């Protein structure tokens, strides 16, 4: 399976997916830490992948999404955005709604 | 090392007419971009428009860029 197929498969198996640096327990970057925290605060059950341990996945995702940085949040297979966008949605209460809808 | 001025120039070249201000320490940057291209677009597409102007620098030399994107009338 090539990397693009692998990404598609990961995104179709879970509704909320966070590609990040490190893990929610041991994040390796402040922005990734913040992203995982916000999802936790919204009660999201999400799957996370550590892109630092998988350089091929890291590069593949940049091409898949035309989005060059991490974290990257996907809900129902669609890119929501990175940390800035998540903060903005979170402050407006929209991240919570997105999570609730996805898990509903 | 990238300077805030380099990033400002790249965004201005890619989005002609945009008003851009950038601050940063050489690795982490913050930018505010006001561009008419943003009108009617969501945040995701706005950020993608800015990222496109920075090409492969984004995510490599530029480790992180916090973006605030506004259309002229916002």
Backbone of each chain as nested JSON, in Angstrom:
{
  "chains": [
    {"id": "A", "residues": [
      {"number": 1, "name": "UNK", "atoms": {"N": [0.851, -1.192, 0.0], "CA": [0.0, 0.0, 0.0], "C": [0.889, 1.247, 0.0]}},
      {"number": 2, "name": "UNK", "atoms": {"N": [0.608, 2.199, -0.899], "CA": [1.422, 3.413, -0.867], "C": [0.93, 4.351, 0.244]}},
      {"number": 3, "name": "UNK", "atoms": {"N": [1.716, 5.402, 0.451], "CA": [1.466, 6.237, 1.626], "C": [0.123, 6.976, 1.521]}},
      {"number": 4, "name": "UNK", "atoms": {"N": [-0.233, 7.392, 0.304], "CA": [-1.508, 8.104, 0.142], "C": [-2.69, 7.183, 0.46]}},
      {"number": 5, "name": "UNK", "atoms": {"N": [-2.575, 5.909, 0.068], "CA": [-3.634, 4.942, 0.395], "C": [-3.698, 4.7, 1.896]}},
      {"number": 6, "name": "UNK", "atoms": {"N": [-2.508, 4.667, 2.506], "CA": [-2.451, 4.441, 3.948], "C": [-3.147, 5.595, 4.689]}},
      {"number": 7, "name": "UNK", "atoms": {"N": [-2.896, 6.82, 4.236], "CA": [-3.539, 7.992, 4.858], "C": [-5.06, 7.901, 4.692]}},
      {"number": 8, "name": "UNK", "atoms": {"N": [-5.492, 7.612, 3.476], "CA": [-6.933, 7.484, 3.226], "C": [-7.561, 6.429, 4.14]}},
      {"number": 9, "name": "UNK", "atoms": {"N": [-6.818, 5.329, 4.317], "CA": [-7.347, 4.268, 5.16], "C": [-7.456, 4.72, 6.628]}},
      {"number": 10, "name": "UNK", "atoms": {"N": [-6.425, 5.417, 7.099], "CA": [-6.461, 5.912, 8.48], "C": [-7.623, 6.877, 8.674]}},
      {"number": 11, "name": "UNK", "atoms": {"N": [-7.836, 7.741, 7.668], "CA": [-8.879, 8.756, 7.808], "C": [-10.273, 8.17, 7.68]}},
      {"number": 12, "name": "UNK", "atoms": {"N": [-10.382, 7.021, 7.004], "CA": [-11.723, 6.437, 6.894], "C": [-12.02, 5.502, 8.07]}},
      {"number": 13, "name": "UNK", "atoms": {"N": [-10.988, 5.098, 8.828], "CA": [-11.295, 4.208, 9.956], "C": [-11.664, 4.943, 11.236]}},
      {"number": 14, "name": "UNK", "atoms": {"N": [-11.29, 6.239, 11.351], "CA": [-11.632, 6.978, 12.566], "C": [-12.213, 8.335, 12.218]}},
      {"number": 15, "name": "UNK", "atoms": {"N": [-13.198, 8.755, 13.018], "CA": [-13.878, 10.018, 12.692], "C": [-13.043, 11.237, 13.03]}},
      {"number": 16, "name": "UNK", "atoms": {"N": [-12.292, 11.157, 14.14], "CA": [-11.474, 12.301, 14.545], "C": [-10.019, 11.848, 14.608]}},
      {"number": 17, "name": "UNK", "atoms": {"N": [-9.194, 12.438, 13.759], "CA": [-7.794, 12.022, 13.672], "C": [-6.898, 13.255, 13.815]}},
      {"number": 18, "name": "UNK", "atoms": {"N": [-5.903, 13.138, 14.695], "CA": [-4.932, 14.22, 14.868], "C": [-3.543, 13.693, 14.518]}},
      {"number": 19, "name": "UNK", "atoms": {"N": [-2.94, 14.29, 13.497], "CA": [-1.54, 13.993, 13.187], "C": [-0.708, 15.032, 13.917]}},
      {"number": 20, "name": "UNK", "atoms": {"N": [0.195, 14.568, 14.762], "CA": [0.895, 15.511, 15.642], "C": [2.355, 15.121, 15.84]}},
      {"number": 21, "name": "UNK", "atoms": {"N": [3.088, 16.017, 16.493], "CA": [4.471, 15.715, 16.861], "C": [4.456, 15.155, 18.268]}},
      {"number": 22, "name": "UNK", "atoms": {"N": [4.798, 13.877, 18.398], "CA": [4.731, 13.209, 19.683], "C": [3.352, 12.599, 19.892]}},
      {"number": 23, "name": "UNK", "atoms": {"N": [3.005, 12.388, 21.148], "CA": [1.712, 11.793, 21.487], "C": [0.984, 12.74, 22.437]}},
      {"number": 24, "name": "UNK", "atoms": {"N": [-0.333, 12.559, 22.626], "CA": [-1.044, 13.443, 23.561], "C": [-0.406, 13.416, 24.965]}},
      {"number": 25, "name": "UNK", "atoms": {"N": [0.088, 12.257, 25.384], "CA": [0.734, 12.164, 26.699], "C": [2.125, 12.817, 26.683]}},
      {"number": 26, "name": "UNK", "atoms": {"N": [2.843, 12.624, 25.573], "CA": [4.192, 13.171, 25.476], "C": [4.37, 13.96, 24.179]}},
      {"number": 27, "name": "UNK", "atoms": {"N": [3.704, 15.125, 24.092], "CA": [3.82, 15.93, 22.872], "C": [5.233, 16.497, 22.739]}},
      {"number": 28, "name": "UNK", "atoms": {"N": [5.691, 16.63, 21.488], "CA": [7.056, 17.108, 21.243], "C": [7.066, 18.542, 20.724]}},
      {"number": 29, "name": "UNK", "atoms": {"N": [5.948, 19.221, 20.8], "CA": [5.868, 20.583, 20.274], "C": [4.672, 21.259, 20.939]}},
      {"number": 30, "name": "UNK", "atoms": {"N": [4.843, 22.535, 21.281], "CA": [3.786, 23.244, 21.993], "C": [2.462, 23.292, 21.245]}},
      {"number": 31, "name": "UNK", "atoms": {"N": [2.543, 23.405, 19.919], "CA": [1.319, 23.513, 19.133], "C": [0.558, 22.19, 19.112]}},
      {"number": 32, "name": "UNK", "atoms": {"N": [1.332, 21.096, 19.033], "CA": [0.701, 19.776, 19.065], "C": [0.093, 19.524, 20.446]}},
      {"number": 33, "name": "UNK", "atoms": {"N": [0.794, 19.95, 21.494], "CA": [0.277, 19.788, 22.862], "C": [-1.056, 20.506, 23.001]}},
      {"number": 34, "name": "UNK", "atoms": {"N": [-1.085, 21.736, 22.525], "CA": [-2.28, 22.575, 22.61], "C": [-3.457, 21.935, 21.855]}},
      {"number": 35, "name": "UNK", "atoms": {"N": [-3.162, 21.417, 20.671], "CA": [-4.204, 20.803, 19.843], "C": [-4.819, 19.6, 20.565]}},
      {"number": 36, "name": "UNK", "atoms": {"N": [-3.97, 18.746, 21.132], "CA": [-4.459, 17.555, 21.828], "C": [-5.269, 17.954, 23.062]}},
      {"number": 37, "name": "UNK", "atoms": {"N": [-4.783, 18.998, 23.752], "CA": [-5.487, 19.498, 24.944], "C": [-6.893, 19.986, 24.612]}},
      {"number": 38, "name": "UNK", "atoms": {"N": [-6.985, 20.751, 23.53], "CA": [-8.294, 21.301, 23.146], "C": [-9.266, 20.179, 22.806]}},
      {"number": 39, "name": "UNK", "atoms": {"N": [-8.781, 19.162, 22.09], "CA": [-9.657, 18.035, 21.76], "C": [-10.117, 17.34, 23.038]}},
      {"number": 40, "name": "UNK", "atoms": {"N": [-9.178, 17.175, 23.971], "CA": [-9.516, 16.555, 25.25], "C": [-10.589, 17.354, 25.976]}},
      {"number": 41, "name": "UNK", "atoms": {"N": [-10.428, 18.689, 25.964], "CA": [-11.377, 19.563, 26.65], "C": [-12.766, 19.484, 26.016]}},
      {"number": 42, "name": "UNK", "atoms": {"N": [-12.814, 19.13, 24.747], "CA": [-14.104, 18.994, 24.058], "C": [-14.675, 17.58, 24.224]}},
      {"number": 43, "name": "UNK", "atoms": {"N": [-13.975, 16.746, 24.964], "CA": [-14.451, 15.382, 25.164], "C": [-14.313, 14.503, 23.927]}},
      {"number": 44, "name": "UNK", "atoms": {"N": [-13.362, 14.86, 23.061], "CA": [-13.208, 14.092, 21.814], "C": [-12.493, 12.773, 22.066]}},
      {"number": 45, "name": "UNK", "atoms": {"N": [-13.026, 11.724, 21.471], "CA": [-12.294, 10.456, 21.426], "C": [-11.597, 10.451, 20.084]}},
      {"number": 46, "name": "UNK", "atoms": {"N": [-10.3, 10.712, 20.103], "CA": [-9.607, 10.837, 18.82], "C": [-8.434, 9.879, 18.723]}},
      {"number": 47, "name": "UNK", "atoms": {"N": [-8.081, 9.601, 17.484], "CA": [-6.906, 8.781, 17.212], "C": [-5.782, 9.717, 16.846]}},
      {"number": 48, "name": "UNK", "atoms": {"N": [-4.595, 9.513, 17.431], "CA": [-3.485, 10.375, 17.044], "C": [-2.349, 9.535, 16.476]}},
      {"number": 49, "name": "UNK", "atoms": {"N": [-1.633, 10.143, 15.541], "CA": [-0.446, 9.507, 14.966], "C": [0.73, 10.451, 15.161]}},
      {"number": 50, "name": "UNK", "atoms": {"N": [1.856, 9.871, 15.566], "CA": [3.073, 10.657, 15.77], "C": [3.859, 10.699, 14.461]}},
      {"number": 51, "name": "UNK", "atoms": {"N": [3.845, 11.879, 13.816], "CA": [4.503, 11.968, 12.509], "C": [6.03, 12.06, 12.629]}},
      {"number": 52, "name": "UNK", "atoms": {"N": [6.523, 12.354, 13.833], "CA": [7.983, 12.404, 14.005], "C": [8.597, 11.007, 13.888]}},
      {"number": 53, "name": "UNK", "atoms": {"N": [7.801, 9.991, 14.216], "CA": [8.336, 8.635, 14.142], "C": [8.108, 8.027, 12.757]}},
      {"number": 54, "name": "UNK", "atoms": {"N": [7.544, 8.79, 11.826], "CA": [7.248, 8.255, 10.499], "C": [7.459, 9.334, 9.425]}},
      {"number": 55, "name": "UNK", "atoms": {"N": [8.723, 9.527, 9.005], "CA": [9.042, 10.599, 8.045], "C": [8.277, 10.476, 6.73]}},
      {"number": 56, "name": "UNK", "atoms": {"N": [8.002, 9.244, 6.317], "CA": [7.31, 9.047, 5.044], "C": [5.86, 9.549, 5.159]}},
      {"number": 57, "name": "UNK", "atoms": {"N": [5.252, 9.256, 6.299], "CA": [3.894, 9.723, 6.572], "C": [3.869, 11.248, 6.663]}},
      {"number": 58, "name": "UNK", "atoms": {"N": [4.884, 11.803, 7.31], "CA": [4.97, 13.264, 7.47], "C": [4.965, 13.952, 6.109]}},
      {"number": 59, "name": "UNK", "atoms": {"N": [5.805, 13.452, 5.193], "CA": [5.878, 14.037, 3.86], "C": [4.584, 13.765, 3.077]}},
      {"number": 60, "name": "UNK", "atoms": {"N": [4.081, 12.55, 3.206], "CA": [2.873, 12.165, 2.482], "C": [1.676, 13.026, 2.858]}},
      {"number": 61, "name": "UNK", "atoms": {"N": [1.582, 13.375, 4.124], "CA": [0.458, 14.188, 4.592], "C": [0.515, 15.602, 4.036]}},
      {"number": 62, "name": "UNK", "atoms": {"N": [1.739, 16.149, 3.954], "CA": [1.878, 17.503, 3.408], "C": [1.315, 17.541, 1.995]}},
      {"number": 63, "name": "UNK", "atoms": {"N": [1.584, 16.47, 1.244], "CA": [1.103, 16.419, -0.134], "C": [-0.396, 16.112, -0.186]}},
      {"number": 64, "name": "UNK", "atoms": {"N": [-0.825, 15.238, 0.693], "CA": [-2.24, 14.847, 0.719], "C": [-3.138, 16.057, 0.943]}},
      {"number": 65, "name": "UNK", "atoms": {"N": [-2.741, 16.898, 1.899], "CA": [-3.633, 17.966, 2.351], "C": [-3.255, 19.344, 1.823]}},
      {"number": 66, "name": "UNK", "atoms": {"N": [-2.123, 19.458, 1.123], "CA": [-1.582, 20.772, 0.76], "C": [-1.464, 21.649, 2.002]}},
      {"number": 67, "name": "UNK", "atoms": {"N": [-1.07, 21.034, 3.071], "CA": [-0.943, 21.735, 4.353], "C": [0.42, 21.367, 4.913]}},
      {"number": 68, "name": "UNK", "atoms": {"N": [1.324, 22.359, 5.067], "CA": [2.731, 22.025, 5.288], "C": [3.15, 21.803, 6.74]}},
      {"number": 69, "name": "UNK", "atoms": {"N": [2.26, 22.04, 7.692], "CA": [2.703, 21.981, 9.093], "C": [1.841, 21.024, 9.914]}},
      {"number": 70, "name": "UNK", "atoms": {"N": [2.33, 20.763, 11.124], "CA": [1.611, 19.912, 12.075], "C": [1.454, 20.655, 13.387]}},
      {"number": 71, "name": "UNK", "atoms": {"N": [0.395, 20.39, 14.126], "CA": [-0.615, 19.343, 13.969], "C": [-1.577, 19.589, 12.791]}},
      {"number": 72, "name": "UNK", "atoms": {"N": [-2.229, 18.494, 12.385], "CA": [-3.32, 18.565, 11.413], "C": [-4.502, 17.78, 11.984]}},
      {"number": 73, "name": "UNK", "atoms": {"N": [-5.634, 18.458, 12.062], "CA": [-6.843, 17.794, 12.566], "C": [-7.78, 17.447, 11.402]}},
      {"number": 74, "name": "UNK", "atoms": {"N": [-8.238, 16.202, 11.388], "CA": [-9.213, 15.756, 10.403], "C": [-10.471, 15.276, 11.114]}},
      {"number": 75, "name": "UNK", "atoms": {"N": [-11.619, 15.709, 10.638], "CA": [-12.887, 15.197, 11.154], "C": [-13.669, 14.634, 9.975]}},
      {"number": 76, "name": "UNK", "atoms": {"N": [-14.12, 13.404, 10.123], "CA": [-14.807, 12.693, 9.04], "C": [-14.014, 12.763, 7.733]}},
      {"number": 77, "name": "UNK", "atoms": {"N": [-12.712, 12.593, 7.849], "CA": [-11.863, 12.525, 6.668], "C": [-11.486, 13.858, 6.057]}},
      {"number": 78, "name": "UNK", "atoms": {"N": [-12.022, 14.966, 6.602], "CA": [-11.733, 16.282, 6.025], "C": [-10.796, 17.074, 6.92]}},
      {"number": 79, "name": "UNK", "atoms": {"N": [-9.837, 17.758, 6.288], "CA": [-8.919, 18.597, 7.054], "C": [-9.68, 19.774, 7.654]}},
      {"number": 80, "name": "UNK", "atoms": {"N": [-9.57, 19.925, 8.974], "CA": [-10.157, 21.087, 9.65], "C": [-9.122, 22.203, 9.693]}},
      {"number": 81, "name": "UNK", "atoms": {"N": [-7.873, 21.858, 10.014], "CA": [-6.807, 22.849, 10.023], "C": [-5.743, 22.52, 11.042]}},
      {"number": 82, "name": "UNK", "atoms": {"N": [-4.89, 23.524, 11.296], "CA": [-3.819, 23.372, 12.271], "C": [-4.202, 24.026, 13.584]}},
      {"number": 83, "name": "UNK", "atoms": {"N": [-3.185, 24.333, 14.382], "CA": [-3.417, 24.824, 15.734], "C": [-4.177, 26.161, 15.764]}},
      {"number": 84, "name": "UNK", "atoms": {"N": [-3.787, 27.094, 14.893], "CA": [-4.454, 28.42, 14.87], "C": [-5.95, 28.296, 14.639]}},
      {"number": 85, "name": "UNK", "atoms": {"N": [-6.29, 27.491, 13.64], "CA": [-7.701, 27.343, 13.277], "C": [-8.437, 26.647, 14.406]}},
      {"number": 86, "name": "UNK", "atoms": {"N": [-7.795, 25.648, 15.018], "CA": [-8.427, 24.958, 16.135], "C": [-8.694, 25.91, 17.301]}},
      {"number": 87, "name": "UNK", "atoms": {"N": [-7.737, 26.795, 17.585], "CA": [-7.921, 27.763, 18.677], "C": [-9.115, 28.664, 18.387]}},
      {"number": 88, "name": "UNK", "atoms": {"N": [-9.168, 29.137, 17.142], "CA": [-10.255, 30.045, 16.778], "C": [-11.611, 29.343, 16.905]}},
      {"number": 89, "name": "UNK", "atoms": {"N": [-11.673, 28.096, 16.413], "CA": [-12.923, 27.335, 16.512], "C": [-13.267, 27.048, 17.967]}},
      {"number": 90, "name": "UNK", "atoms": {"N": [-12.249, 26.733, 18.737], "CA": [-12.452, 26.4, 20.151], "C": [-13.036, 27.604, 20.898]}},
      {"number": 91, "name": "UNK", "atoms": {"N": [-12.451, 28.775, 20.632], "CA": [-12.919, 29.98, 21.33], "C": [-14.357, 30.345, 20.959]}},
      {"number": 92, "name": "UNK", "atoms": {"N": [-14.756, 29.993, 19.754], "CA": [-16.133, 30.277, 19.337], "C": [-17.091, 29.169, 19.73]}},
      {"number": 93, "name": "UNK", "atoms": {"N": [-16.562, 28.097, 20.351], "CA": [-17.412, 26.968, 20.721], "C": [-17.711, 26.04, 19.557]}},
      {"number": 94, "name": "UNK", "atoms": {"N": [-17.061, 26.308, 18.421], "CA": [-17.371, 25.515, 17.223], "C": [-16.63, 24.19, 17.173]}},
      {"number": 95, "name": "UNK", "atoms": {"N": [-15.484, 24.134, 17.858], "CA": [-14.739, 22.871, 17.886], "C": [-15.563, 21.824, 18.633]}},
      {"number": 96, "name": "UNK", "atoms": {"N": [-16.149, 22.277, 19.751], "CA": [-17.021, 21.399, 20.528], "C": [-18.164, 20.85, 19.677]}},
      {"number": 97, "name": "UNK", "atoms": {"N": [-18.79, 21.735, 18.907], "CA": [-19.917, 21.317, 18.056], "C": [-19.473, 20.298, 17.007]}},
      {"number": 98, "name": "UNK", "atoms": {"N": [-18.307, 20.577, 16.423], "CA": [-17.765, 19.688, 15.396], "C": [-17.532, 18.282, 15.969]}},
      {"number": 99, "name": "UNK", "atoms": {"N": [-16.956, 18.258, 17.18], "CA": [-16.663, 16.99, 17.85], "C": [-17.958, 16.257, 18.186]}},
      {"number": 100, "name": "UNK", "atoms": {"N": [-18.905, 16.998, 18.743], "CA": [-20.171, 16.389, 19.144], "C": [-20.887, 15.799, 17.931]}},
      {"number": 101, "name": "UNK", "atoms": {"N": [-20.905, 16.569, 16.842], "CA": [-21.547, 16.067, 15.619], "C": [-20.861, 14.812, 15.105]}},
      {"number": 102, "name": "UNK", "atoms": {"N": [-19.533, 14.82, 15.121], "CA": [-18.782, 13.677, 14.58], "C": [-19.015, 12.424, 15.42]}},
      {"number": 103, "name": "UNK", "atoms": {"N": [-19.189, 12.62, 16.73], "CA": [-19.341, 11.472, 17.628], "C": [-20.795, 11.063, 17.832]}},
      {"number": 104, "name": "UNK", "atoms": {"N": [-21.704, 11.922, 17.316], "CA": [-23.115, 11.709, 17.566], "C": [-23.698, 10.505, 16.829]}}
    ]},
    {"id": "B", "residues": [
      {"number": 1, "name": "UNK", "atoms": {"N": [19.159, 31.642, 7.99], "CA": [17.949, 31.725, 8.822], "C": [16.972, 32.729, 8.221]}},
      {"number": 2, "name": "UNK", "atoms": {"N": [15.703, 32.373, 8.255], "CA": [14.673, 33.248, 7.714], "C": [14.465, 34.443, 8.654]}},
      {"number": 3, "name": "UNK", "atoms": {"N": [14.251, 35.593, 8.057], "CA": [13.924, 36.783, 8.848], "C": [12.454, 37.138, 8.586]}},
      {"number": 4, "name": "UNK", "atoms": {"N": [11.814, 37.808, 9.545], "CA": [10.42, 38.217, 9.327], "C": [10.242, 38.972, 8.006]}},
      {"number": 5, "name": "UNK", "atoms": {"N": [11.261, 39.79, 7.66], "CA": [11.177, 40.588, 6.433], "C": [11.117, 39.684, 5.184]}},
      {"number": 6, "name": "UNK", "atoms": {"N": [11.853, 38.544, 5.196], "CA": [11.835, 37.612, 4.056], "C": [10.433, 37.037, 3.859]}},
      {"number": 7, "name": "UNK", "atoms": {"N": [9.811, 36.686, 4.982], "CA": [8.483, 36.085, 4.917], "C": [7.468, 37.1, 4.407]}},
      {"number": 8, "name": "UNK", "atoms": {"N": [7.588, 38.317, 4.938], "CA": [6.685, 39.397, 4.499], "C": [6.775, 39.571, 2.987]}},
      {"number": 9, "name": "UNK", "atoms": {"N": [8.015, 39.576, 2.482], "CA": [8.219, 39.781, 1.055], "C": [7.615, 38.646, 0.22]}},
      {"number": 10, "name": "UNK", "atoms": {"N": [7.794, 37.411, 0.687], "CA": [7.261, 36.266, -0.061], "C": [5.732, 36.298, -0.106]}},
      {"number": 11, "name": "UNK", "atoms": {"N": [5.123, 36.663, 1.015], "CA": [3.655, 36.72, 1.032], "C": [3.168, 37.846, 0.124]}},
      {"number": 12, "name": "UNK", "atoms": {"N": [3.861, 39.0, 0.188], "CA": [3.446, 40.139, -0.645], "C": [3.609, 39.843, -2.13]}},
      {"number": 13, "name": "UNK", "atoms": {"N": [4.641, 39.072, -2.461], "CA": [4.845, 38.702, -3.865], "C": [3.74, 37.76, -4.335]}},
      {"number": 14, "name": "UNK", "atoms": {"N": [3.384, 36.811, -3.453], "CA": [2.391, 35.81, -3.822], "C": [0.963, 36.326, -3.804]}},
      {"number": 15, "name": "UNK", "atoms": {"N": [0.718, 37.339, -2.964], "CA": [-0.628, 37.916, -2.861], "C": [-0.509, 39.423, -3.09]}},
      {"number": 16, "name": "UNK", "atoms": {"N": [-0.36, 39.833, -4.351], "CA": [-0.098, 41.251, -4.64], "C": [-1.199, 42.143, -4.053]}},
      {"number": 17, "name": "UNK", "atoms": {"N": [-0.767, 43.225, -3.428], "CA": [-1.726, 44.166, -2.855], "C": [-2.072, 43.859, -1.411]}},
      {"number": 18, "name": "UNK", "atoms": {"N": [-1.604, 42.72, -0.887], "CA": [-1.921, 42.367, 0.492], "C": [-1.146, 43.264, 1.461]}},
      {"number": 19, "name": "UNK", "atoms": {"N": [-1.762, 43.52, 2.628], "CA": [-1.051, 44.218, 3.704], "C": [-0.555, 43.142, 4.673]}},
      {"number": 20, "name": "UNK", "atoms": {"N": [0.76, 43.111, 4.887], "CA": [1.355, 42.013, 5.642], "C": [2.245, 42.551, 6.746]}},
      {"number": 21, "name": "UNK", "atoms": {"N": [2.099, 42.029, 7.969], "CA": [3.091, 42.308, 9.002], "C": [3.519, 40.988, 9.63]}},
      {"number": 22, "name": "UNK", "atoms": {"N": [4.833, 40.863, 9.841], "CA": [5.377, 39.612, 10.352], "C": [6.34, 39.9, 11.495]}},
      {"number": 23, "name": "UNK", "atoms": {"N": [6.223, 39.124, 12.572], "CA": [7.217, 39.171, 13.644], "C": [7.7, 37.752, 13.876]}},
      {"number": 24, "name": "UNK", "atoms": {"N": [8.879, 37.623, 14.505], "CA": [9.347, 36.262, 14.771], "C": [10.809, 36.224, 15.156]}},
      {"number": 25, "name": "UNK", "atoms": {"N": [11.269, 35.041, 15.56], "CA": [12.614, 34.869, 16.102], "C": [13.541, 34.063, 15.183]}},
      {"number": 26, "name": "UNK", "atoms": {"N": [13.126, 33.83, 13.933], "CA": [13.958, 33.044, 13.03], "C": [13.427, 31.635, 12.841]}},
      {"number": 27, "name": "UNK", "atoms": {"N": [12.608, 31.146, 13.761], "CA": [12.006, 29.815, 13.627], "C": [10.487, 29.862, 13.763]}},
      {"number": 28, "name": "UNK", "atoms": {"N": [10.036, 30.586, 14.771], "CA": [8.602, 30.738, 14.995], "C": [8.207, 32.158, 14.616]}},
      {"number": 29, "name": "UNK", "atoms": {"N": [7.152, 32.241, 13.827], "CA": [6.734, 33.556, 13.349], "C": [5.239, 33.771, 13.552]}},
      {"number": 30, "name": "UNK", "atoms": {"N": [4.868, 35.045, 13.585], "CA": [3.453, 35.393, 13.583], "C": [3.22, 36.37, 12.458]}},
      {"number": 31, "name": "UNK", "atoms": {"N": [2.148, 36.185, 11.725], "CA": [1.861, 37.082, 10.617], "C": [0.402, 37.494, 10.618]}},
      {"number": 32, "name": "UNK", "atoms": {"N": [0.191, 38.742, 10.275], "CA": [-1.172, 39.191, 10.0], "C": [-1.217, 39.592, 8.533]}},
      {"number": 33, "name": "UNK", "atoms": {"N": [-2.179, 39.025, 7.831], "CA": [-2.282, 39.276, 6.399], "C": [-3.69, 39.765, 6.08]}},
      {"number": 34, "name": "UNK", "atoms": {"N": [-3.752, 40.913, 5.417], "CA": [-5.042, 41.428, 4.975], "C": [-5.035, 41.402, 3.445]}},
      {"number": 35, "name": "UNK", "atoms": {"N": [-5.908, 40.607, 2.86], "CA": [-5.889, 40.456, 1.4], "C": [-7.303, 40.316, 0.866]}},
      {"number": 36, "name": "UNK", "atoms": {"N": [-7.536, 40.908, -0.313], "CA": [-8.889, 40.83, -0.867], "C": [-9.204, 39.414, -1.338]}},
      {"number": 37, "name": "UNK", "atoms": {"N": [-8.144, 38.617, -1.623], "CA": [-8.361, 37.211, -2.019], "C": [-9.093, 36.417, -0.933]}},
      {"number": 38, "name": "UNK", "atoms": {"N": [-9.054, 36.894, 0.314], "CA": [-9.641, 36.134, 1.416], "C": [-11.159, 36.278, 1.497]}},
      {"number": 39, "name": "UNK", "atoms": {"N": [-11.685, 37.308, 0.853], "CA": [-13.119, 37.592, 0.983], "C": [-13.928, 36.372, 0.559]}},
      {"number": 40, "name": "UNK", "atoms": {"N": [-14.9, 36.004, 1.375], "CA": [-15.777, 34.889, 1.038], "C": [-15.146, 33.518, 1.242]}},
      {"number": 41, "name": "UNK", "atoms": {"N": [-13.909, 33.48, 1.784], "CA": [-13.261, 32.183, 1.995], "C": [-13.182, 31.839, 3.482]}},
      {"number": 42, "name": "UNK", "atoms": {"N": [-13.16, 30.557, 3.777], "CA": [-13.015, 30.087, 5.149], "C": [-11.557, 30.135, 5.573]}},
      {"number": 43, "name": "UNK", "atoms": {"N": [-11.34, 29.876, 6.864], "CA": [-9.986, 29.968, 7.401], "C": [-9.023, 28.995, 6.738]}},
      {"number": 44, "name": "UNK", "atoms": {"N": [-9.525, 27.767, 6.496], "CA": [-8.664, 26.747, 5.911], "C": [-8.101, 27.219, 4.569]}},
      {"number": 45, "name": "UNK", "atoms": {"N": [-8.997, 27.722, 3.717], "CA": [-8.549, 28.164, 2.395], "C": [-7.648, 29.394, 2.489]}},
      {"number": 46, "name": "UNK", "atoms": {"N": [-7.927, 30.271, 3.444], "CA": [-7.082, 31.462, 3.623], "C": [-5.661, 31.061, 4.003]}},
      {"number": 47, "name": "UNK", "atoms": {"N": [-5.579, 30.138, 4.964], "CA": [-4.251, 29.699, 5.392], "C": [-3.521, 29.004, 4.233]}},
      {"number": 48, "name": "UNK", "atoms": {"N": [-4.274, 28.206, 3.47], "CA": [-3.637, 27.52, 2.341], "C": [-3.103, 28.514, 1.31]}},
      {"number": 49, "name": "UNK", "atoms": {"N": [-3.839, 29.613, 1.095], "CA": [-3.369, 30.648, 0.163], "C": [-2.046, 31.242, 0.638]}},
      {"number": 50, "name": "UNK", "atoms": {"N": [-1.933, 31.484, 1.944], "CA": [-0.692, 32.054, 2.473], "C": [0.436, 31.018, 2.406]}},
      {"number": 51, "name": "UNK", "atoms": {"N": [0.143, 29.788, 2.791], "CA": [1.164, 28.737, 2.751], "C": [1.721, 28.578, 1.343]}},
      {"number": 52, "name": "UNK", "atoms": {"N": [0.833, 28.68, 0.356], "CA": [1.261, 28.498, -1.035], "C": [2.334, 29.518, -1.413]}},
      {"number": 53, "name": "UNK", "atoms": {"N": [2.236, 30.752, -0.878], "CA": [3.22, 31.78, -1.236], "C": [4.592, 31.457, -0.646]}},
      {"number": 54, "name": "UNK", "atoms": {"N": [4.628, 30.593, 0.358], "CA": [5.891, 30.304, 1.051], "C": [6.528, 29.0, 0.573]}},
      {"number": 55, "name": "UNK", "atoms": {"N": [5.819, 28.272, -0.273], "CA": [6.361, 27.065, -0.898], "C": [6.955, 26.093, 0.105]}},
      {"number": 56, "name": "UNK", "atoms": {"N": [8.13, 25.554, -0.231], "CA": [8.72, 24.508, 0.616], "C": [9.36, 25.077, 1.886]}},
      {"number": 57, "name": "UNK", "atoms": {"N": [9.488, 26.4, 1.963], "CA": [10.048, 26.992, 3.191], "C": [9.154, 26.686, 4.386]}},
      {"number": 58, "name": "UNK", "atoms": {"N": [7.843, 26.651, 4.097], "CA": [6.871, 26.419, 5.16], "C": [6.996, 24.981, 5.662]}},
      {"number": 59, "name": "UNK", "atoms": {"N": [7.165, 24.833, 6.975], "CA": [7.321, 23.492, 7.533], "C": [8.77, 23.022, 7.534]}},
      {"number": 60, "name": "UNK", "atoms": {"N": [9.646, 23.751, 6.845], "CA": [11.071, 23.432, 6.875], "C": [11.825, 24.563, 7.567]}},
      {"number": 61, "name": "UNK", "atoms": {"N": [12.323, 25.555, 6.776], "CA": [12.99, 26.701, 7.421], "C": [12.044, 27.427, 8.38]}},
      {"number": 62, "name": "UNK", "atoms": {"N": [10.789, 27.523, 7.972], "CA": [9.804, 28.164, 8.845], "C": [9.139, 27.06, 9.655]}},
      {"number": 63, "name": "UNK", "atoms": {"N": [9.548, 26.94, 10.89], "CA": [9.024, 25.841, 11.707], "C": [7.546, 26.067, 12.024]}},
      {"number": 64, "name": "UNK", "atoms": {"N": [7.215, 27.288, 12.362], "CA": [5.82, 27.553, 12.72], "C": [5.455, 28.986, 12.377]}},
      {"number": 65, "name": "UNK", "atoms": {"N": [4.265, 29.148, 11.872], "CA": [3.763, 30.472, 11.507], "C": [2.323, 30.579, 11.998]}},
      {"number": 66, "name": "UNK", "atoms": {"N": [2.13, 31.431, 13.001], "CA": [0.758, 31.688, 13.442], "C": [0.16, 32.716, 12.513]}},
      {"number": 67, "name": "UNK", "atoms": {"N": [-1.014, 32.435, 12.011], "CA": [-1.593, 33.308, 11.001], "C": [-2.878, 33.934, 11.474]}},
      {"number": 68, "name": "UNK", "atoms": {"N": [-3.005, 35.229, 11.17], "CA": [-4.279, 35.903, 11.319], "C": [-4.597, 36.425, 9.935]}},
      {"number": 69, "name": "UNK", "atoms": {"N": [-5.711, 35.975, 9.379], "CA": [-6.017, 36.323, 7.993], "C": [-7.333, 37.085, 7.932]}},
      {"number": 70, "name": "UNK", "atoms": {"N": [-7.294, 38.23, 7.306], "CA": [-8.485, 39.081, 7.238], "C": [-8.718, 39.571, 5.813]}},
      {"number": 71, "name": "UNK", "atoms": {"N": [-9.992, 39.668, 5.443], "CA": [-10.34, 40.357, 4.203], "C": [-10.362, 41.848, 4.53]}},
      {"number": 72, "name": "UNK", "atoms": {"N": [-10.222, 42.721, 3.516], "CA": [-10.095, 44.159, 3.787], "C": [-11.233, 44.745, 4.623]}},
      {"number": 73, "name": "UNK", "atoms": {"N": [-12.439, 44.231, 4.502], "CA": [-13.556, 44.851, 5.235], "C": [-13.842, 44.153, 6.566]}},
      {"number": 74, "name": "UNK", "atoms": {"N": [-12.948, 43.319, 7.039], "CA": [-13.187, 42.624, 8.305], "C": [-12.524, 43.348, 9.479]}}
    ]}
  ]
}
